Amino acid sequence: MSRPVASIIADAYAHDADALLRYILQRVEHPQDAEDLLQDVFVRVLELQADYEERGFPLSTLLYRIAHGRTIDWQRRQTHRRTVRIPDVADGQPPVGERMLTEPDLADALARLSPRQRAVLAWRFTEGATITETAARLGLTPPVVKALQHRALVRLRVVLQREAGEAD
């Protein structure tokens, strides 16, 4: 009589999770991303449990295949998405020599942009749309989207630096 699949998966987690995490960490930069991918691997195994049949090879083989595939998918998504990790700030204080950007500061700076520049920034950075997707959604060409984005970011930098200078 074979063991229940849930028991096999639980044993695999207890035995292989640390090694899988190390495997994923070698391929991604941040531990939080590796932990998320590890969870994705075991979620996928749970999704597949109804179809799982023991075929003479260890479950860890399947786990590594899924981990490899999920990591590759994640890496491909990251090449299309630029993210900035914001460091934790102890006690709510900005690092020495830096000023904390508040939501009203950003809202005021964004209000100084044209409506098209704001729309481009919203699609690109809030929604994560590509240049081509943004162009299609706004009825623009990709070069126009690139120019609007560039001008908007330059304008934001100037406005925020000027405000930072006034605050000091």
N, C-alpha and C positions, 0 to 999 in steps of 0.2 A: 504494500500500500504506500503510495507516494505522499509526501508531506504537502500541506496546503501551500499554495503559491504565496500567500501573504506571509507565512512563516519564513519561506525561503528569502523573500524580499527583505524582511526585517533582519534576518541573519546577514544578508549581503550588506545592508546599511551598516550594521554594527562592525562588520569585518572590513569593508572596502571604502567607507566614506572618507576616511582620512587620506588614504592613498589616492582616491579620485580627486579630492580637493587639491592635493599637491600637484597632480597631473594638470588640472585646470589652471592652477596658479602659475605654472610654467608658461602658460599661453596667454594669460590676461594680466594686466598691470595692477589692478586693484583687488584686494581681498574680498570686498563686498560683492564685486561682480562675479568672482569665482564662487562665492557661497550661493549667489542667486543661480548660477549655472548648475551647481551641484543639486540644488533643489529641483531645477528643471529636469535633470537626469532622472531623479527618483520619481517625480511626477509622471514622466513619460513611461517609466517601468510600470508604475501602477496602472496607467492607461492600457498598457499592453498585457497586463496579467491575465486577462480572459483568454488571450491567444497563446500564452506561454506554454511551451512544452519542453521538458528536459530532453536534450538531444545528446547528452554525453559530454558537453563542454560546460565549464563553470559559468554561472550567471555573471561573474565579473567580466567576462568577454563581452557580453551584451552591454554591460554598464560602460565599459570603456568605448565601445563603438558609439553609443548614444552620447557620451561625454564629448567625444571627438567631434561628432556632427553638430552638437549644440554649440560647442566652442567656435567651430568654423562659421556657423551661422551668425553668432554674436560678433565675431571679428568682421565679417562682411558688413553687418549693419553699422559697425563703428566707423568704417571707412566713409560712410555716407553721412555720418552725424558727428558734428564737432561738439564736444562737451567740455565744460570747464568745471573742474572740481573746486569747490570753495572750501578752504581749510576751516576747521573748527576754530572758533574764537573763544578763548577762555574768558569767563566772567563778563561776556558781552562787550568786551573792549576790543577795538580794532588793533591790529599790530602797530607797533611804533612807527610813526611817520605815515600812516595811512588813515584815511577818513572812512567811516562807515557810510555806505550809500544807503539812504532810506528810500522807502517806496514813494513818498511825496517828491523827493529829489528826482527820482527817475520819471515819475508821472509828469512833473514840470518840464523836464528835459524832452520827453517824448512829445509834449504839447507844442514844442517849438519846431517840430518836423512837419513836413507836408503830409496830407492824408495818405498819399500814395507811398511815401517813405514809411509811415507807420504801418500801413497794410503789408508792405514787403517784409518789414522786421517781424511783424506778428506771424505771418505765414512761415518765415524762415526759422525763427528762433522759438516761438511759442508752439507752433504746430509741427516743427521739424521737417517742413516740406523742402524738397530740392529746388534748385533754381528753375528747372523746367516745370515742376509742379506749380510753383508760385506763379510763374509766367502764365501758365494755362488758366489758373484760377482767377488771375487779375486781368486777363485779356491783354497781356503785354508780351514782348519778346524776351528771351533770356538775356540778351545784352542790356536791355533796359532795366531788367530786374537787378542785374549785377551793378549797374551804375547807380540806381536808386539805393541799393543796400550800402554801397561804398560811401556815397554822399551822406546817407543817414548816420552811419557809424562815425564818420569824421565829424559831423555836426554834433552828435552826442558827446564825443570826446571833448570837443572844444567847449561846449556848454557846461559839462560836468567839471572840467578842469577849471573853468572860470569861476564856477560856484564854489569849488573847493578852495580856490585862492581867496575868495571873499570871506569864507568861513574861518580861515586861519587868522 
